[in-house]
Amino acid sequence: MIVVAILIPFIAAMFIPLLHKYFPKIHVGWFALTIPVLLFVGFISYAPALANGEIQSYTIHWIPSYGINFTAILDGLSMIFVLLISGIGSLVILYSIYYLSEKESLRHFYIYLLLFMGSMLGVVLSDNMMVLYVFWELTSISSFLLIAFWYHRKKSRYGAQKSLLITVSGGISMLVGFLMLFSMTGTFSIRETIASVDLIVGQPLFIPAMVLILLGAFTKSAQFPFHIWLPDAMEAPTPVSAYLHSATMVKAGIYLVARFTPIFAMGEAWFWIITIIGLMTLFWGSFTAIRQTDLKALLAYSTISQLGLVMSLLGMGSIALQLGYRTEMVLYSQATFAALFHLVNHSTFKGALFMVVGIVDLQVGTRDIRRLGGLMSILPITFTIALIGSFSMAGLPPFNGFLSKEMFFAAVLQIGSLDLFSWDAIGVVFPVVAWTASVFTFVYCMIIVFKTFLGQYKGEKVQKQDIEPPVGMLIAPSVLGLLVIGIFLFPNVIGTYLLKPAMVNIYPGLADQLADHYTISAWHGFKPELWMTIGVIGIGILVYKLLKHWKGVYRLFPDQWSLDALYNHTLTHLENSSEKLTRSYMTGYLRGYLMYIYIFFIAVVGGVALFSGAISFDLSTDADIGVYEWIFVCIMLVAGIAILFAKSRLTAVLLNSVLGFSIAFFFVLFRAPDLALTQTIIETVTTALFLLCFYFLPEWKKEHITPMSKMLQIGISIATGLIFILIGLSVKSGRLFDSISNYFENAFELAGGNNIVNAILGDFRAFDTMLEVVVLFIAGIGVYALIKFKGEKRQDYEDQ
Amino acid sequence: MMNNVLVFPMVLPVLTGILLIFLRPYIRLQRWLSMLSVLGTGAMSIILLQRVQASGILTIDIGGWQPPFGILFVGDSFALLLVLTASIVTAVCLLYAFSTIGPAHEQMHVYAFIQFLLAGVNGSFLTGDLFNLFVCFEVMLLASYILASLGGKRKQLRESLKYVIINILSSWIFLVAIAYLYGAVGTLNMAHLSERIAESGQTPLLTTISMLFLIVFSLKAGLVLYFWLPGTYSAPPTAIAALFGALLTKVGVYAMFRVFTLLFYHEPSITHTWIGIMAAITLIGGSIGAISSKDVRVIVSYNVVIAVGFMMVGLAAATSAALEGSIYYLIHDMLVKALLFLLAGTMIALTGKSKFNEMSGLIRNYPLLGWLFFIGMLSLAGIPPFSGFIGKVLIGKGTIEAGTYILLALAFVSSILVLYSLLRVFRNAFWGETVISLEEEKPLKKSWLVPSVLLAIGTIVLGLGVEVLAPYVQDAANVLLQPKLYIDAVFQSK
């Protein structure tokens, strides 16, 4: 029951507040710890079956109407991730119990953490893309909450918002990519999509879908240029940084790329985009890490760089699918194997390093490299772990990082020599970039170890007492440190049971031919990759020693040109300019708003009428216009034009009523006495009302408007009137059907009334009449209520 | 299927409203009656929805006059779903009003006007006659005029004056448009209109007239012509503002869906292109507006505008997925907009400030309020597993099918800006240093939060329980796509 495994952390999260309340003496982390441990044991019990190719799957029908079902599948690729999530999760929670004091809001911390754990499991176990997306966003949200755990700090809030905006934006673009895939295949299931990959390749939406999905992966995995959120996410408590922002969540993008490789790798673009972005990230991350002074920021950039490394390996490995089965293919697919291997290794050594930094921070009171030094003698165990982690990251034996780094070098050399390129020289770029980045990596690893633990002890600069932390706090990083060495010694245990089953998922159908080729060994003779490693060490030491002399390079990149500045600038600019823009048209003046309506009317109705040729009418069959009619037309014209020039309100009202009464006369002329009567009454009453209100109205002020806007207003008025008239005339000439009114001529037989109008109002459409009565009723009561309303004294804020 | 019950969602609130007028001094009784009426309406719409599932679209020929001669109500799934949602939202807003609106309003018939508002809204959803739609609009508008200005604060009067005048203008255009259409086609019954327009073909003149309707409904819905909206919606008391934000624009949206799927669907290259352009402008303008202000209520009001644009993207794409998406989104938006208006109002009432940069650290004092806002924010941005998600997915699917990629991009980018606009509020108002000390802290009554909790539960349930709603929504979209179903239901007794 894998679905249950996903749900367990969510359910546990709900119980945390209760446990916190009823067992106040026990650190609530101990309860939380049981969950990942249980999960880890549970998952690992599936490993033997998985190695035999058995795949666990379970489905809950969530929204079958739209093909959105909660299908959880535990296959090889998922297995790597679930073990990382639950394994590192256990260690991190154990560590956090000592890291966070009882004074913190532990309840929230563990709820968010379990929420994250469940979501992350959901991401890597879901087969349905929509469900994957659901969990994907949930990881972003829980990360957001965890970064802002100390929400009273400005930087935490800033970092939280940044990460949420960037990762959610990426998630949304990924969602669109999924929807595009759906439009091609008709399924949200990843497995079914892989099976029907022929439907996708070559479709016009193939590239857009791919790019959009990659945007999701790149934002989540902090790939260049979206990496900027990760350093700011370091405001989170260190266990969170170790767990979410180095070991698991940021690897969701890697997972996604690995998972979708069988779908997209047929297109060449997949290989290029991922490899190039990955290498850029690798290079930029390692290069930027060196200049950091905050240990956590340094680790953040190092994480970015390492993620880039894994990403680029996945990109290189994907070429194997594109080429199809050949003998060389095995070689190329080894890049993917290396990617998965390094992924695991990175989680071990980076997790350990984060915990070390947390210990230093907690025990010494600072993470600033400039204020640290000489801690080796004070924190010997911590130092040992830091040494193991850093040397592994730098790619030195006898640590696991050495193995995967060597495989990385082998892969870039392989790709560099691949004759894919129309331009030969470009092939050289791959190993050169990879090697340079590795030199930088080596340098910052040395910084971590030597600047923190060696050199002069600067005890007087730091406030706290320096003693080794409680044993419990050292357990988790020690376990990781042992794993770093253990994996170096027995790499093929992981290779066989964890990585090989995953290869099957990335290279479906081809895996059988590949199965026997992957073995990891520390020694494979004096191959080029070994020389590269030796070069890295040699040059690396040199570069490290000369650090002071070339650090000026970083000043070539002024802060205001950085991507961070771009992000900040975009947001402030967005707010300011939108404020300006909105204020420019939301004037608050009714006249302006009415003008918008009329202009819009002219554009839309006038435009459509003109361009579709709707205006056509024929006046020849009309009745002649009589003398009286001319007279009233003239009266109305005069009155209408005179209103515009009225100097007082009284004149305007009276002229307006001239218009109204003239209409009444027209009704008389056209033999509609009842309408004439109604119109006369309405006109009398409104005129009388107007006159009554006069007393209360403020003075009539002449408005000053420029001739330009006056012309505009005249133009709008004339155009509006003309359009209404022309449509009216066209309607009159373009009658399409007889009116249903003939039916009502039998009013007497049907409704017992001689007067058709009365019968319509009182019977045929009595419902309208009733509602109109209600309208009058509301209006009457409303006026009463408005006049009689006695408001309490209000606070002034509402009048702002 | 004829069914007399169909008239109740409108008549019950009307009668209750009239009754309440006579019960002015008995406020407790007024509360009970108005709540009962709204719940009754909701219950009835559930029953009616089941009937529609069982036996097809329901109609009632009022006064027994056969269509197309008399007026009739037509209850299809689309209309009834909206009636149901409107009733739920009204019930919740009433609940909030009970504890917040104050005796001055209560004695001045506020509950009666709310009943009339609901009557107008429900009538607009249910009517099958174009002129009757106009009349129902009037019922709704008159009630909204009074509700907007009741309270008599300076800002309220200023904004409601604009609101009234703009709506009178739009009512007038509506009337003229009906006259033109009647002149050209000679009938007012919507099914009959649909038949006749299909028979004669949608001539350029009819298309022009349809654009008039588009303008009228855009004014109501705040599609492109939304400039009146932020002011009007941020002036009245919170319960009323929530009701407005949830219901009023949706009636305009509904009318556009009805008119452009039932009557004027033959020239999509003109009408639906315009709708698409207008949706795009609305999304852009609304998004820009939402981040332009620091006033919480104004931000929420602009989010109403964005949502309208979002739903109209579905109409512009007009595939079955897109229409279903819009329907889900309509329902979702009614709930969540009410939620946000209530929360914004509560925040303002607690802090005495209306700008988010003047609030800070509220989550420490009022954690539940903060988390409710958080849920509302995510839901509005379409983040799963809340209710905005499925609508977004389906509209996205629909636009991809229809190939309207610009609208797709705008719709999805807008949801990022929605998130950002509310995230600013959350980050500044709820997080940060707590400025209110424990002594100063205004007590937050439970009764202020219960309505919001209900709505938040609503958005979660709706998000997780899409499958329950799916058959109704699919049926609703199906009728929109096949006008014949609607026409046959109306004329079956002929």
Chai-1 contact restraints between the chains, C-beta under 6 A:
chainA,res_idxA,chainB,res_idxB,connection_type,confidence,min_distance_angstrom,max_distance_angstrom,comment,restraint_id
A,I63,B,V466,contact,1.0,0.0,6.0,A-B,restraint_1
A,I63,B,E467,contact,1.0,0.0,6.0,A-B,restraint_2
A,S65,B,A470,contact,1.0,0.0,6.0,A-B,restraint_3
A,V134,B,P384,contact,1.0,0.0,6.0,A-B,restraint_4
A,V134,B,P385,contact,1.0,0.0,6.0,A-B,restraint_5
A,E137,B,I383,contact,1.0,0.0,6.0,A-B,restraint_6
A,E137,B,P384,contact,1.0,0.0,6.0,A-B,restraint_7
A,Y151,B,W431,contact,1.0,0.0,6.0,A-B,restraint_8
A,H152,B,E433,contact,1.0,0.0,6.0,A-B,restraint_9
A,R157,B,R427,contact,1.0,0.0,6.0,A-B,restraint_10
A,R157,B,W431,contact,1.0,0.0,6.0,A-B,restraint_11
A,Q161,B,L423,contact,1.0,0.0,6.0,A-B,restraint_12
A,Q161,B,R427,contact,1.0,0.0,6.0,A-B,restraint_13
A,S169,B,I416,contact,1.0,0.0,6.0,A-B,restraint_14
A,I172,B,F412,contact,1.0,0.0,6.0,A-B,restraint_15
A,V176,B,G396,contact,1.0,0.0,6.0,A-B,restraint_16
A,V176,B,F412,contact,1.0,0.0,6.0,A-B,restraint_17
A,L179,B,G396,contact,1.0,0.0,6.0,A-B,restraint_18
A,L179,B,K397,contact,1.0,0.0,6.0,A-B,restraint_19
A,L179,B,I400,contact,1.0,0.0,6.0,A-B,restraint_20
A,M180,B,I400,contact,1.0,0.0,6.0,A-B,restraint_21
A,S183,B,I400,contact,1.0,0.0,6.0,A-B,restraint_22
A,E575,B,I291,contact,1.0,0.0,6.0,A-B,restraint_23
A,S578,B,I288,contact,1.0,0.0,6.0,A-B,restraint_24
A,S578,B,I291,contact,1.0,0.0,6.0,A-B,restraint_25
A,S578,B,S292,contact,1.0,0.0,6.0,A-B,restraint_26
A,E579,B,S292,contact,1.0,0.0,6.0,A-B,restraint_27
A,L581,B,I288,contact,1.0,0.0,6.0,A-B,restraint_28
A,T582,B,I288,contact,1.0,0.0,6.0,A-B,restraint_29
A,T582,B,G289,contact,1.0,0.0,6.0,A-B,restraint_30
A,T582,B,S292,contact,1.0,0.0,6.0,A-B,restraint_31
A,M586,B,F227,contact,1.0,0.0,6.0,A-B,restraint_32
A,L590,B,K162,contact,1.0,0.0,6.0,A-B,restraint_33
A,Y593,B,F227,contact,1.0,0.0,6.0,A-B,restraint_34
A,F601,B,I215,contact,1.0,0.0,6.0,A-B,restraint_35
A,V604,B,M211,contact,1.0,0.0,6.0,A-B,restraint_36
A,V605,B,M211,contact,1.0,0.0,6.0,A-B,restraint_37
A,V605,B,L212,contact,1.0,0.0,6.0,A-B,restraint_38
A,V608,B,T208,contact,1.0,0.0,6.0,A-B,restraint_39
A,V608,B,M211,contact,1.0,0.0,6.0,A-B,restraint_40
A,A609,B,T208,contact,1.0,0.0,6.0,A-B,restraint_41
A,S612,B,P204,contact,1.0,0.0,6.0,A-B,restraint_42
A,S612,B,T207,contact,1.0,0.0,6.0,A-B,restraint_43
A,G613,B,P204,contact,1.0,0.0,6.0,A-B,restraint_44
A,A614,B,P204,contact,1.0,0.0,6.0,A-B,restraint_45
A,A614,B,L205,contact,1.0,0.0,6.0,A-B,restraint_46
A,A614,B,T208,contact,1.0,0.0,6.0,A-B,restraint_47
A,S730,B,L205,contact,1.0,0.0,6.0,A-B,restraint_48
A,V731,B,Y180,contact,1.0,0.0,6.0,A-B,restraint_49
A,V731,B,G183,contact,1.0,0.0,6.0,A-B,restraint_50
A,V731,B,A184,contact,1.0,0.0,6.0,A-B,restraint_51
A,G734,B,L205,contact,1.0,0.0,6.0,A-B,restraint_52
A,L736,B,A184,contact,1.0,0.0,6.0,A-B,restraint_53
A,L736,B,V185,contact,1.0,0.0,6.0,A-B,restraint_54
A,L736,B,S200,contact,1.0,0.0,6.0,A-B,restraint_55
A,F737,B,V185,contact,1.0,0.0,6.0,A-B,restraint_56
A,F737,B,G186,contact,1.0,0.0,6.0,A-B,restraint_57
A,F737,B,R196,contact,1.0,0.0,6.0,A-B,restraint_58
A,D738,B,G186,contact,1.0,0.0,6.0,A-B,restraint_59
A,S739,B,G186,contact,1.0,0.0,6.0,A-B,restraint_60
A,I740,B,P68,contact,1.0,0.0,6.0,A-B,restraint_61
A,I740,B,G186,contact,1.0,0.0,6.0,A-B,restraint_62
A,I740,B,T187,contact,1.0,0.0,6.0,A-B,restraint_63
A,Y743,B,F69,contact,1.0,0.0,6.0,A-B,restraint_64
A,F764,B,W65,contact,1.0,0.0,6.0,A-B,restraint_65
A,F764,B,G70,contact,1.0,0.0,6.0,A-B,restraint_66
A,R765,B,I71,contact,1.0,0.0,6.0,A-B,restraint_67
A,A766,B,G63,contact,1.0,0.0,6.0,A-B,restraint_68
A,F767,B,I62,contact,1.0,0.0,6.0,A-B,restraint_69
A,F767,B,I71,contact,1.0,0.0,6.0,A-B,restraint_70
A,D768,B,N132,contact,1.0,0.0,6.0,A-B,restraint_71
A,D768,B,V135,contact,1.0,0.0,6.0,A-B,restraint_72
A,L771,B,V135,contact,1.0,0.0,6.0,A-B,restraint_73
A,L771,B,V139,contact,1.0,0.0,6.0,A-B,restraint_74
A,V774,B,V14,contact,1.0,0.0,6.0,A-B,restraint_75
A,V774,B,V139,contact,1.0,0.0,6.0,A-B,restraint_76
A,V775,B,E138,contact,1.0,0.0,6.0,A-B,restraint_77
A,V775,B,V139,contact,1.0,0.0,6.0,A-B,restraint_78
A,V775,B,L142,contact,1.0,0.0,6.0,A-B,restraint_79
A,I778,B,F116,contact,1.0,0.0,6.0,A-B,restraint_80
A,I778,B,L142,contact,1.0,0.0,6.0,A-B,restraint_81
A,I778,B,A143,contact,1.0,0.0,6.0,A-B,restraint_82
A,A779,B,L142,contact,1.0,0.0,6.0,A-B,restraint_83
A,I781,B,I21,contact,1.0,0.0,6.0,A-B,restraint_84
A,G782,B,I146,contact,1.0,0.0,6.0,A-B,restraint_85
A,A785,B,M108,contact,1.0,0.0,6.0,A-B,restraint_86
A,A785,B,H109,contact,1.0,0.0,6.0,A-B,restraint_87
A,F789,B,M108,contact,1.0,0.0,6.0,A-B,restraint_88
A,F789,B,G152,contact,1.0,0.0,6.0,A-B,restraint_89
A,K790,B,A104,contact,1.0,0.0,6.0,A-B,restraint_90
A,G791,B,A104,contact,1.0,0.0,6.0,A-B,restraint_91
A,G791,B,G151,contact,1.0,0.0,6.0,A-B,restraint_92
A,G791,B,G152,contact,1.0,0.0,6.0,A-B,restraint_93
A,E792,B,A104,contact,1.0,0.0,6.0,A-B,restraint_94
A,Y797,B,G352,contact,1.0,0.0,6.0,A-B,restraint_95
A,Y797,B,S354,contact,1.0,0.0,6.0,A-B,restraint_96
A,E798,B,K153,contact,1.0,0.0,6.0,A-B,restraint_97
A,D799,B,K153,contact,1.0,0.0,6.0,A-B,restraint_98
A,D799,B,R154,contact,1.0,0.0,6.0,A-B,restraint_99
A,D799,B,K155,contact,1.0,0.0,6.0,A-B,restraint_100
